[in-house]
Amino acid sequence: MNLIMKPLALALSVSVLLSPSFPGQATAEQAELLSEVFQENLRPAANTGGARVMGLQVIGSDAAAELHAIVPSDWAGKEFCVRTSSSDGLYDSENTYRAPQNTSQPVTVPHVMMTRFPDKLAQTAPEGFGIRILQAPCDEVTEETAAGLALWRASGRAESFTLLVNSFDADRLVAIPGTGAPVECTEISADITVAFDRICVVPRPPETGRMKIRLVPVKDGRRGRPETLFVELP
């Protein structure tokens, strides 16, 4: 289907900073958890939430790796929020951290080492675990809060990043970069997809600067309300 886009109101604006390369396990610093208790939930019944974008990350295959964040230099020493969720809607977490002063390497974000539910994290498919990193304490996050990029089980250079999104029962979901071809979002490789169900693999363009991505749902041949992300490429 050929999508001819018209100017529409933007429902979501997120500024994201991507590193030009993604180092492996070596990290310079660790973020500081700012609460005495690691905040997470494992429910008997699903919590579906209401956000479309549930993850913004690079996904790898190293199950032993801790969660990492590509932290922009102007976040150094500042608070940021990390929200995670499983695609089945049973697990979620929300914790505020303080970034270290040295952010030249991916920052370790204590999560796997802190969780009370390691089996749940280990058994969740890599595409079934969404991570959002936001430049504010968790209780101050809004739709306009800038976002960073997570590394989940990832190592080595990445030529693309992934969006984990909730299609809200759309027939199709298309990610349209500001430049380049539209990307068809596909079903994630997880058995249960309540909180989110699609993955959009977006190539990293060679150009630096701001990259805009529009997420456009299509149902019964009609476009739904788009949501837009702005990606800052250094």
HELIX and SHEET records of a PDB file:
HELIX    1   1 SER A   73  TRP A   75  5                                   3    
HELIX    2   2 PRO A  118  GLN A  123  1                                   6    
HELIX    3   3 PRO A  126  GLY A  128  5                                   3    
HELIX    4   4 CYS A  138  GLU A  140  5                                   3    
SHEET    1   A10 GLU A  32  LEU A  33  0                                        
SHEET    2   A10 TYR A  91  ARG A  98 -1                                        
SHEET    3   A10 GLU A  79  SER A  86 -1                                        
SHEET    4   A10 PHE A 129  LEU A 134 -1                                        
SHEET    5   A10 ALA A 147  TRP A 152 -1                                        
SHEET    6   A10 SER A  15  LEU A  17  1                                        
SHEET    7   A10 GLU A 227  LEU A 233  1                                        
SHEET    8   A10 GLY A 209  LYS A 219 -1                                        
SHEET    9   A10 ARG A 172  PRO A 177 -1                                        
SHEET   10   A10 VAL A 183  GLU A 184 -1                                        
SHEET    1   B 9 GLU A  32  LEU A  33  0                                        
SHEET    2   B 9 TYR A  91  ARG A  98 -1                                        
SHEET    3   B 9 GLU A  79  SER A  86 -1                                        
SHEET    4   B 9 PHE A 129  LEU A 134 -1                                        
SHEET    5   B 9 ALA A 147  TRP A 152 -1                                        
SHEET    6   B 9 SER A  15  LEU A  17  1                                        
SHEET    7   B 9 GLU A 227  LEU A 233  1                                        
SHEET    8   B 9 GLY A 209  LYS A 219 -1                                        
SHEET    9   B 9 ARG A 222  ARG A 223 -1                                        
SHEET    1   C 3 GLU A  32  LEU A  33  0                                        
SHEET    2   C 3 TYR A  91  ARG A  98 -1                                        
SHEET    3   C 3 GLU A  40  LEU A  42 -1                                        
SHEET    1   D 9 GLU A  32  LEU A  33  0                                        
SHEET    2   D 9 TYR A  91  ARG A  98 -1                                        
SHEET    3   D 9 GLU A  79  SER A  86 -1                                        
SHEET    4   D 9 PHE A 129  LEU A 134 -1                                        
SHEET    5   D 9 ALA A 147  TRP A 152 -1                                        
SHEET    6   D 9 VAL A  53  ILE A  59  1                                        
SHEET    7   D 9 SER A 160  VAL A 165 -1                                        
SHEET    8   D 9 ARG A 198  PRO A 203 -1                                        
SHEET    9   D 9 THR A 186  GLU A 187 -1                                        
SHEET    1   E 7 GLU A  32  LEU A  33  0                                        
SHEET    2   E 7 TYR A  91  ARG A  98 -1                                        
SHEET    3   E 7 GLU A  79  SER A  86 -1                                        
SHEET    4   E 7 PHE A 129  LEU A 134 -1                                        
SHEET    5   E 7 ALA A 147  TRP A 152 -1                                        
SHEET    6   E 7 HIS A  68  ILE A  70 -1                                        
SHEET    7   E 7 VAL A 107  THR A 108 -1                                        
END                                                                             
